[in-house]
Amino acid sequence: MSTPEFPETNADVEPTSAKSLKQRIDAGDQVTLLDTRAQRDFEEWHISGDNVTTVNVPYFEFLDGADDELVANIPVDEPVAVTCAKGKSSEFVAGLLADAGYNTSHLADGMRGWARLYEHTDVELATGTLVRQYRRPSSGCLAYLIVNGGTAAVVDPLRAFVDRYTTDAADFGADIEYVLDTHIHADHVSGLRELAAATGATAVLPAAAADRGVNYTEEVRTVRNSETIAVGGAALSVHATPGHTSGMTTYRVDDELVLTGDTLFIDSVARPDLEEGNAGARAAAEQLYETLHERLLTLPGETLVGPAHFGETTDSRPDGAYLASLADLHDELALLGLDRPTFVQQVLEDMPPRPANYEDIIATNLGRMSADDDEAFTMELGPNNCAAGD
């Protein structure tokens, strides 16, 4: 073993990459996971799925060996992948179980490795504009690369994946000219400034978002409702859609796709309490109702919705993308059919715990607090919890 704090085991257990584990889950294989983190950490955030069975036994329970009670829920006759926070304690537990005759592997780098997994699906609009939707399975964060005529823009980039956006744009033979955030995010550290600095692109923030107290306004272009940004031959029009936050903004791509940020999701709507807390939540929920019914649902029904997040129970399309038409969402989301008082009350009563470290993440995204890459990555580990009812 490489870590002296754990007892030695005889087995040499091969690690499983996050990518290969996700491929098994996506293929519908029955996957058994043993999560060795503390119960509180496990309950807050873990790998799940319809075909995933997860057993939680903290690693310290195994320090004196694997007695019958500890392994009672761990199958002997099928593969078991062991995970933890960083990959060290899971390696020890996997080795201990292998010594006892179990078929084990351990997730490389643990949940931190899971958080580095980043997938994508490409969608071509009727105009010829290519939109790559990125998805982070660990947190449900979505981002977008828009490519047209050798020019590219990135919407809602994550700081952890700045290199990925630059590489992918280069593979398309495109230069990133704009980097845009839909709002001041509360669940992940934005890559807005880092990606703009790395590529020479123009960083774009909604003016109302900057008005929250952003201290780097000299580094960004601020945009207001009804402005348009040209990305090659594609047009990104700016639509103020407040509710989740006062500066929440939707970018409409070629009149075919709306990138709604945290306003409207595939299976829910925004939570309204992350900017002004409980005191301002009711007013924000009222504003959200107006935004949905007067600004988004008035668009053509065939308009595709591309949100900034998906949840554990959100259904993707067959190609893996989290996209749906406004018409389908209007028919399928009960929240959208409620009258204003009922909508407001239900949203206020149906909010999950706030995202982990959300106050520090907001402060970092406002520029009031600094964090190096590792600190930023650690800060945003866990679920996003930005939707009502997540």
Beta strands, then each sheet from edge to edge (+ up, - down):
strand 1: 15-16
strand 2: 31-35
strand 3: 52-56
strand 4: 80-83
strand 5: 104-107
strand 6: 119-124
strand 7: 130-136
strand 8: 141-148
strand 9: 151-155
strand 10: 175-180
strand 11: 202-206
strand 12: 220-223
strand 13: 228-231
strand 14: 234-240
strand 15: 249-253
strand 16: 257-261
strand 17: 304-307
strand 18: 324-325
sheet 1: 1+ 5+ 4+ 2+ 3+
sheet 2: 6+ 7- 8+ 9- 10- 11- 12-
sheet 3: 13+ 14- 15+ 16- 17- 18+
end
